[in-house]
Amino acid sequence: RENRSENILSSANRLLLHEGRLMLVESTRFLDVYLFLFEDFLLITKIKRNKKKYGGSDTSFIPVCPSLTPELQSFVREGGFCTVLDQPIPLDRLILKNVEPI
């Protein structure tokens, strides 16, 4: 769904507390996601792999933000990208529960 909220991450005062890859279980399928935990909300993005490589066979010259984790930097260099899966979840409305591994 198109959403014109490009400024969602533009707050200069917002802190990124943690980020990382996770496997999300949706009924009968598994979804490879990348989470961004900010001080005020959780952003869930879907990992997508581009079948075409940018810049021919050498992708080491693609500019990547230095503040990203090495894992995410290499993923972007390989032509991957993340799209927002759903609305950000405000932390004051988030409930976490421990579950047993499947």
C-alpha positions as a printed NumPy array, in Angstrom:
array([[  0.   ,   0.   ,   0.   ],
       [  1.326,   3.413,  -0.968],
       [  1.905,   5.659,   2.019],
       [  3.137,   9.228,   1.858],
       [  4.905,   9.179,   5.224],
       [  8.466,   9.613,   3.981],
       [  9.323,  11.632,   7.093],
       [  8.672,   8.744,   9.492],
       [ 12.395,   8.217,  10.114],
       [ 13.502,  11.821,   9.715],
       [ 13.419,  12.864,  13.373],
       [ 16.907,  13.983,  14.348],
       [ 16.152,  13.086,  17.975],
       [ 15.033,   9.492,  17.317],
       [ 17.476,   6.815,  18.437],
       [ 17.898,   3.424,  16.799],
       [ 18.291,   1.019,  19.722],
       [ 18.634,  -2.287,  17.87 ],
       [ 18.185,  -3.831,  14.455],
       [ 18.333,  -7.343,  13.151],
       [ 17.002, -10.148,  11.049],
       [ 14.123, -12.323,  12.216],
       [ 11.872, -15.062,  10.893],
       [  8.198, -14.092,  11.18 ],
       [  5.58 , -16.855,  11.187],
       [  2.316, -15.959,   9.462],
       [ -0.205, -18.845,   9.662],
       [  1.365, -21.399,   7.264],
       [  4.335, -19.478,   5.875],
       [  7.62 , -18.072,   7.102],
       [  8.641, -14.527,   6.254],
       [ 12.211, -13.22 ,   6.334],
       [ 11.984,  -9.783,   8.018],
       [ 14.352,  -7.12 ,   9.285],
       [ 13.367,  -5.231,  12.447],
       [ 14.329,  -1.718,  13.472],
       [ 13.734,  -0.948,  17.155],
       [ 13.655,   2.783,  17.795],
       [ 13.117,   4.388,  21.185],
       [  9.457,   5.067,  20.382],
       [  8.36 ,   2.402,  17.87 ],
       [  9.154,  -0.925,  16.22 ],
       [  9.401,  -1.004,  12.438],
       [  9.029,  -4.358,  10.658],
       [ 10.33 ,  -4.531,   7.102],
       [ 10.204,  -7.335,   4.571],
       [ 13.509,  -8.397,   3.081],
       [ 13.491,  -8.5  ,  -0.694],
       [ 16.243,  -9.673,  -2.951],
       [ 16.657,  -8.011,  -6.308],
       [ 17.309, -10.565,  -9.022],
       [ 19.366,  -8.04 , -11.005],
       [ 22.685,  -6.839,  -9.659],
       [ 23.425,  -3.139,  -9.845],
       [ 26.535,  -1.902, -11.617],
       [ 27.362,  -5.146, -13.382],
       [ 29.272,  -7.815, -11.526],
       [ 31.159,  -5.458,  -9.182],
       [ 28.736,  -4.114,  -6.569],
       [ 31.411,  -2.965,  -4.111],
       [ 31.049,   0.629,  -5.333],
       [ 27.379,   0.968,  -4.356],
       [ 27.196,   3.658,  -1.635],
       [ 25.866,   2.253,   1.632],
       [ 25.112,   4.153,   4.827],
       [ 28.039,   3.499,   7.237],
       [ 25.726,   3.379,  10.268],
       [ 24.061,   0.167,   9.025],
       [ 25.17 ,  -3.151,  10.46 ],
       [ 27.702,  -5.069,   8.339],
       [ 25.018,  -7.692,   7.63 ],
       [ 22.61 ,  -5.091,   6.225],
       [ 25.397,  -3.326,   4.3  ],
       [ 26.364,  -6.535,   2.487],
       [ 22.699,  -7.313,   1.829],
       [ 22.22 ,  -3.884,   0.181],
       [ 25.414,  -4.308,  -1.849],
       [ 24.009,  -7.597,  -3.185],
       [ 20.978,  -5.717,  -4.538],
       [ 18.66 ,  -6.411,  -1.611],
       [ 16.316,  -3.921,  -0.018],
       [ 13.697,  -3.676,   2.722],
       [ 10.107,  -2.535,   2.349],
       [  7.905,  -1.565,   5.272],
       [  5.601,  -4.483,   6.036],
       [  3.007,  -2.644,   8.109],
       [  2.451,   0.495,  10.152],
       [  5.139,   1.139,  12.802],
       [  4.133,  -0.248,  16.2  ],
       [  4.345,   2.341,  19.011],
       [  6.226,   0.852,  21.959],
       [  3.603,   2.039,  24.434],
       [  1.089,  -0.245,  22.643],
       [  3.412,  -3.237,  22.175],
       [  3.1  ,  -6.394,  24.272],
       [  5.899,  -8.978,  24.182],
       [  5.489, -12.613,  25.199],
       [  7.945, -15.477,  25.356],
       [  6.921, -18.48 ,  23.292],
       [  8.421, -21.922,  23.032],
       [ 10.425, -22.623,  19.841],
       [  8.585, -24.607,  17.173]])
